Amino acid sequence: MKVNLVNSTLDSVECDALIVPVFEDDDFNQPPVSRLEGLWGGLLKEMADSGEWKGKTGQQVTIHRPAGIKARRVVVAGAGKRANFDSAAVRQLMMSVAHRLKDKELQRIAAYRRSQIPLESAVQSAVEGLLLGAWQIDEYKTESRARGPAEVQLVMEEEITTESEKALGRGEIMGRATNLARCLANEPGNRLNPTLLATKAQEIGEKYDLEVEVFDERDMEERGMNCLLAVARGSDEPARFIVLRHLAVPPSDQPPLVYIGKGVTFDSGGLSLKSPQSMEDMKLDKAGACAVLAALQAIAQLQAPVNVVGLIPAVENLPSGRAQKPGDIIRSMSGKTIEVVNTDAEGRLILADALHYARSLNPHLIVDLATLTGACVVALGQFRAGLFCNNEELYQRFLAAAARSGEKFWRLPLDDDYRKELESRIADIKNVGSKWGGAITAAKFLQEFVGDTPWCHIDMAGVDSFPDGDELKGPTGFGTRTLVELAL
């Protein structure tokens, strides 16, 4: 899909479909809606008076062969209340419309700018939304694949500036990176195991000038990454530890930002076996790793003036005669001993070694992303990720980055009271506590391996795929854009 900016009026744009946002509280006597009303004989007001049109978010009406308009059809898209129409709403509206139009075999669509938010922010959000909505989940279908439009025009009646052109480029990079994370997360276990994920990272590194280093199991054994190796032991597929480095331009010796993504390419639960239904979507247990890899790609493309290191501990968690067992004791890379109570709490084990390795890099900050606990889904549902942070300045910076990305988080506590749940009689710590506060005790486990380094833990279970009943299906690529915004 090619996206470009066009300076034009809404009635002179030649395209297969023109998207025009209309608000709930629009005045039909004010332009640009009044221009359409004059051409169409008051059609919009007639639909509003009859209750057919309310302008609510997500509502869409298609006008075919619209009078006085060069576009072959106009998609009137509900934009909700004007006061609530921010950059996130622009992104969501464009994503919804692009999704609904992608199977219509349209060659060129256009979207008319109506928001009052700054032009650069609107352009970037619109491009992101269009690319996200046009993404296909049908890669392995042999027939009836949706194609999507070949060209999209963002139409505005104001002057196109150099800054708006740059915003378009940022939007394309961010949207395509998010779609990369979605594509990788959607790959089934037989198509993307730890070795193939490492190969993909190397390909991206070569293309976008990232330094990539891959540790095999011998390298991990030499470094004492015993937690990672213990989780991988049940699978015939060897573990990999992937290190990606973006060096600032010009090169700098500044402490890096370190992003860590949980990379369980398939999670059966190990000997603490999941139910068949719970196992169906466990290819998505690598969503954190996919977001980190995609974010590093975008950071490199944008030449962010900061050093960033991405770490991906990649494993399969399967049951076998070699698999770790409940009751096992592991000595982690940090030297702390861990009693494995439940082998399905494997994500925190591989992150323990990754977090300790991250500390050895003397980082400015650490952010880890993981589809870690079902307890977080119980607490927050499918609309917000759990956010844990040990540093107030980092927390505020992270929230600002999230606001720009449009991704939603909710802070949960790190009180020391929860640490008691993890006390072990025979080791330094257990890998799980009781059934209560499971997302928090998981975060407290990870905190053991962070020390005083400013750190955010993102439990993205529940937001790794679109909510039940949403028109969009499959992985979301959640976290990718926030990581990029934080680096920028």
Residue pairs with C-beta under 8 A, 6 or more apart in sequence:
1 130
1 131
1 134
1 148
1 149
1 150
1 151
1 152
2 150
2 151
2 152
3 127
3 130
3 131
3 151
3 152
3 153
3 154
3 168
3 171
3 172
4 151
4 152
4 153
4 154
4 168
5 123
5 153
5 154
5 156
5 160
5 164
5 165
5 168
6 13
6 110
6 153
6 154
6 155
6 156
7 155
7 156
7 157
7 158
7 159
7 160
8 155
8 156
8 157
9 157
10 18
10 20
10 32
10 35
10 36
10 69
10 112
10 155
11 35
11 39
11 68
11 69
11 70
12 70
13 70
13 71
13 110
13 112
13 153
13 155
14 70
14 71
14 108
15 70
15 71
15 72
15 108
15 109
15 110
15 153
16 71
16 72
16 73
16 104
16 106
16 107
16 108
16 109
16 149
17 62
17 71
17 72
17 73
17 74
17 75
17 101
17 104
17 106
17 109
17 110
18 69
18 71
18 73
18 74
18 75
18 109
18 110
18 111
18 112
18 155
19 74
19 75
19 77
19 94
19 97
19 109
19 110
19 111
19 112
20 32
20 36
20 74
20 75
20 76
20 77
20 112
20 114
21 77
21 78
21 79
21 85
21 93
21 112
21 114
21 115
22 33
22 44
22 53
22 55
22 76
22 77
22 78
22 79
23 55
23 79
23 80
23 81
23 82
23 85
23 114
24 54
24 55
24 56
24 78
24 79
24 80
24 81
24 82
25 55
25 81
25 82
26 33
26 55
26 82
27 33
27 34
28 34
28 37
28 42
28 44
28 45
28 48
29 37
32 112
32 114
33 44
36 43
36 44
36 66
36 74
37 43
37 44
37 45
39 66
39 67
39 68
39 69
40 63
40 66
40 67
40 68
41 67
43 63
44 53
44 76
47 53
47 61
48 54
48 55
52 61
53 59
53 61
53 76
53 78
54 78
55 78
55 79
55 80
56 78
56 80
57 78
57 79
57 80
57 89
57 92
57 93
58 78
58 96
59 77
59 78
60 75
60 76
60 77
60 78
60 96
60 97
60 100
61 75
61 76
62 73
62 74
62 75
62 76
63 73
63 74
63 75
63 76
64 72
64 73
65 72
65 73
66 73
66 74
71 110
75 97
75 101
77 93
77 96
77 97
79 85
79 89
79 93
79 114
80 89
82 116
85 115
85 116
85 117
86 117
87 117
87 121
87 122
87 124
87 125
87 404
87 406
88 125
88 406
90 115
90 117
90 122
90 125
90 126
90 129
91 125
91 126
91 128
91 129
91 132
91 406
92 129
92 406
93 129
94 111
94 125
94 126
94 127
94 128
94 129
94 130
94 133
95 128
95 129
95 130
95 132
95 133
95 472
96 133
96 471
97 111
97 133
98 109
98 129
98 130
98 131
98 132
98 133
98 134
98 148
98 152
99 133
99 134
99 471
99 472
100 133
100 471
101 109
101 148
101 149
102 133
102 134
102 136
102 146
102 147
102 148
102 149
103 146
103 147
105 147
106 149
107 149
107 150
107 151
108 149
108 150
108 151
108 152
108 153
109 149
109 151
109 152
109 153
110 152
110 153
110 154
110 155
111 126
111 130
111 152
111 153
111 154
111 155
112 155
112 156
113 119
113 122
113 126
113 154
113 155
113 156
113 157
113 158
115 122
119 156
119 158
119 161
119 163
119 164
119 167
120 163
120 164
120 166
120 167
121 167
123 154
123 164
123 167
123 168
123 171
124 167
124 168
124 170
124 171
124 174
125 171
125 406
126 154
126 171
127 154
127 167
127 168
127 171
127 172
127 175
128 171
128 174
128 175
128 178
128 406
128 481
129 175
130 152
130 175
131 171
131 172
131 175
131 176
131 178
131 179
132 175
132 178
132 179
132 477
133 472
134 148
134 149
135 179
135 182
135 183
136 145
136 146
136 148
137 186
137 473
137 474
138 144
138 145
138 146
139 183
139 186
154 168
170 302
173 298
173 301
173 302
174 298
174 480
174 481
174 484
176 298
177 294
177 295
177 297
177 298
177 301
177 477
177 480
177 481
177 484
178 294
178 477
178 480
178 481
179 477
180 290
180 293
180 294
180 297
180 477
180 480
181 287
181 290
181 291
181 293
181 294
181 295
181 475
181 477
181 479
181 480
182 290
182 474
182 475
182 476
182 477
184 192
184 197
184 200
184 286
184 290
184 293
184 294
185 283
185 284
185 286
185 287
185 290
185 464
185 475
185 477
186 283
186 284
186 474
186 475
187 283
188 266
188 283
189 265
189 266
189 282
189 283
189 316
192 200
192 265
192 283
192 286
193 237
193 265
193 266
193 316
194 232
194 237
194 238
194 239
194 240
194 263
194 265
194 314
194 315
194 316
195 237
195 238
195 240
197 240
197 242
197 263
197 265
197 286
197 289
197 293
197 312
197 314
198 214
198 240
198 242
198 314
200 293
201 212
201 214
201 242
201 244
201 293
201 312
202 212
202 214
204 210
204 212
204 244
204 293
204 296
204 297
205 211
205 212
205 244
206 212
208 297
208 300
208 301
209 300
210 244
210 245
210 246
210 296
210 297
210 300
211 244
211 245
211 246
211 247
212 242
212 243
212 244
212 245
213 242
213 243
213 245
214 240
214 241
214 242
214 243
215 223
215 225
215 240
215 241
215 242
215 243
216 238
216 240
217 229
217 232
217 238
217 239
219 241
220 228
220 229
220 239
220 241
220 353
221 229
223 333
223 357
224 331
224 332
224 333
225 241
225 313
225 333
225 353
225 357
226 330
226 331
226 332
226 333
226 353
227 330
227 332
227 333
227 338
227 349
227 350
227 352
227 353
228 239
228 241
228 313
228 315
228 349
228 350
228 353
228 354
229 239
230 324
230 328
230 330
230 340
230 349
231 239
231 264
231 270
231 315
231 317
231 324
231 343
231 346
231 349
231 350
232 238
232 239
232 315
232 316
232 317
233 322
233 323
233 324
234 270
234 271
234 316
234 317
234 318
234 319
234 320
234 322
234 323
234 324
235 315
235 316
235 317
235 318
235 320
236 320
237 265
237 316
239 313
239 314
239 315
240 312
240 314
241 311
241 312
241 313
241 314
241 354
241 357
242 263
242 289
242 293
242 310
242 311
242 312
242 313
242 314
243 309
243 310
243 311
244 292
244 293
244 296
244 309
244 310
244 311
244 312
245 256
245 307
245 308
245 309
245 310
246 296
246 299
246 300
246 304
246 307
246 308
246 309
246 310
247 307
248 254
248 304
248 305
248 306
248 307
249 303
249 305
252 307
254 306
254 307
254 364
255 307
255 361
255 362
255 363
255 364
256 306
256 307
256 308
256 309
256 361
256 363
256 364
257 306
257 307
257 308
257 309
257 363
257 364
257 365
257 367
257 486
257 487
258 308
258 309
258 310
258 311
258 358
258 361
258 363
258 365
258 366
258 367
259 292
259 295
259 296
259 308
259 309
259 310
259 311
259 366
259 367
259 368
259 369
259 483
260 288
260 292
260 310
260 311
260 312
260 313
260 351
260 354
260 355
260 358
260 366
260 367
260 368
260 369
261 286
261 288
261 289
261 290
261 291
261 292
261 293
261 310
261 311
261 312
261 368
261 369
261 370
262 285
262 286
262 287
262 288
262 289
262 313
262 347
262 350
262 351
262 368
262 369
262 370
262 371
262 372
263 286
263 288
263 289
263 312
263 313
263 314
263 315
263 350
264 282
264 285
264 286
264 314
264 315
264 316
264 317
264 346
264 347
264 350
265 283
265 285
265 286
265 314
265 315
265 316
266 282
266 283
266 285
266 316
266 317
266 318
267 274
267 279
267 282
267 285
267 316
267 317
267 344
267 346
267 347
268 274
268 279
268 282
268 317
268 318
268 319
269 278
269 279
269 317
269 319
269 343
269 344
270 317
270 318
270 319
270 323
270 324
270 343
270 344
270 346
271 319
271 323
271 324
271 325
271 326
271 343
272 326
272 342
272 343
272 344
272 345
273 319
273 344
274 282
274 344
281 465
284 371
284 464
284 465
284 475
285 317
285 347
285 371
286 314
287 369
287 371
287 460
287 464
287 475
287 478
287 479
288 368
288 369
288 370
288 371
288 458
288 460
288 479
289 312
289 313
289 314
290 475
290 477
291 369
291 460
291 477
291 478
291 479
291 480
291 483
292 310
292 311
292 312
292 369
292 479
292 483
293 310
293 312
294 477
294 480
295 310
295 479
295 480
295 481
295 483
295 484
295 487
296 308
296 310
298 480
298 484
299 308
299 483
299 484
299 487
299 488
302 484
302 488
304 484
304 487
304 488
306 487
308 487
309 358
309 361
309 363
311 354
311 357
311 358
313 350
313 351
313 353
313 354
315 346
315 350
317 343
317 344
317 346
323 343
324 330
324 340
324 343
325 340
325 343
326 340
326 341
326 342
326 343
327 339
327 340
327 341
328 339
328 340
329 337
329 338
329 339
329 340
329 426
329 427
330 337
330 338
330 340
330 349
331 337
331 338
332 338
332 349
332 352
332 353
332 356
332 449
333 352
333 353
333 356
333 357
334 352
334 353
334 356
334 448
334 449
336 352
336 428
336 429
336 448
336 449
337 427
337 428
337 429
338 349
338 352
338 427
338 428
338 429
338 430
338 431
339 424
339 426
339 427
339 429
339 430
339 431
340 349
340 431
341 430
341 431
341 432
342 431
342 432
345 431
345 432
345 442
347 370
347 371
347 372
348 370
348 372
348 431
348 442
348 445
348 446
349 431
351 368
351 370
351 446
351 449
352 445
352 446
352 448
352 449
353 449
354 368
355 366
355 368
355 446
355 449
355 450
355 455
356 449
358 366
358 453
359 366
359 449
359 450
359 451
359 453
363 453
364 454
365 391
365 394
365 453
365 454
365 455
365 456
366 450
366 453
366 454
366 455
366 456
367 398
367 455
367 456
367 457
367 458
367 483
367 486
368 446
368 455
368 456
368 457
368 458
369 458
369 460
369 479
369 483
370 457
370 458
370 459
370 460
370 461
371 459
371 460
371 461
371 464
372 439
372 442
372 459
372 460
372 461
373 438
373 439
373 442
373 459
373 461
374 438
374 461
375 435
375 437
375 438
375 439
375 442
376 385
376 386
376 412
376 438
376 439
376 459
376 461
376 462
377 461
377 462
379 386
379 412
379 439
380 386
380 410
380 462
381 462
381 467
382 462
382 463
382 465
382 466
382 467
382 468
383 408
383 462
383 463
383 467
384 408
384 409
384 410
384 463
385 407
385 408
385 409
385 410
385 458
385 459
385 460
385 462
385 463
385 478
385 479
386 409
386 410
386 412
386 439
386 443
386 458
386 459
386 460
387 395
387 398
387 409
387 410
387 411
387 412
387 456
387 457
387 458
388 411
388 412
388 414
388 440
388 443
388 447
388 456
388 457
388 458
388 459
389 395
389 398
389 411
389 414
389 455
389 456
389 457
390 414
390 447
390 450
390 454
390 455
391 454
391 455
393 454
394 454
394 455
394 456
395 411
395 456
397 486
398 409
398 456
398 482
398 486
399 409
400 485
401 482
401 483
401 485
401 486
402 408
402 409
402 482
402 485
404 481
404 485
405 481
405 482
405 484
405 485
406 481
407 463
407 478
407 479
407 481
407 482
408 463
409 458
412 439
412 440
412 443
413 440
414 440
414 443
414 444
414 447
415 440
418 433
418 437
418 440
418 441
418 444
419 444
421 433
421 434
421 436
421 437
421 441
421 444
422 429
422 430
422 431
422 432
422 433
422 441
422 444
422 445
423 429
423 430
424 430
429 445
429 448
431 445
432 438
432 441
432 442
433 441
434 441
439 459
442 459
443 457
443 459
446 457
447 455
447 457
458 479
460 478
460 479
463 476
463 478
464 475
464 476
464 478
465 473
465 474
465 475
465 476
466 472
466 473
466 474
466 476
